[in-house]
Amino acid sequence: MKTTACNGQDVAKISDVEGKGMCKNPAYVHYLKRCIQWRMEHEK
């Protein structure tokens, strides 16, 4: 069983392997990827 939402909020499984990620909301996945990219670029 995989969680797709929790307390009314979307949940995403992100993978660097194409097709292995999972989320019902593509806009949320895009947002998460932008957040992760920003973090990688600004990490000390």
C-alpha positions in Angstrom: 0.0 0.0 0.0 1.3 3.5 -0.8 0.1 6.7 0.6 -1.2 9.3 -1.9 -2.6 11.8 0.6 -2.4 12.6 4.3 -4.7 14.9 6.2 -5.9 16.4 3.0 -2.4 17.1 1.7 -0.7 15.5 -1.3 2.1 13.0 -0.8 4.7 12.2 -3.4 7.3 9.5 -3.9 10.1 11.1 -6.0 12.7 9.0 -7.8 15.6 9.8 -10.1 14.5 6.8 -12.2 11.9 7.8 -14.7 8.5 6.2 -14.1 9.2 5.2 -10.4 7.8 8.3 -8.8 4.3 8.5 -7.7 1.9 11.4 -7.1 -1.7 12.2 -8.2 -0.9 15.9 -8.5 1.8 16.7 -11.1 1.9 20.4 -10.0 2.9 19.2 -6.5 5.7 17.0 -8.0 7.0 20.0 -10.0 7.0 22.1 -6.9 8.9 19.5 -4.9 11.5 19.1 -7.6 12.0 22.9 -7.7 12.4 22.9 -3.9 15.0 20.1 -4.0 16.9 21.8 -6.8 17.0 25.1 -4.9 18.3 23.2 -1.8 21.0 21.4 -3.8 22.2 24.7 -5.3 22.2 26.6 -2.0 23.6 23.9 0.3 26.7 24.9 2.2 
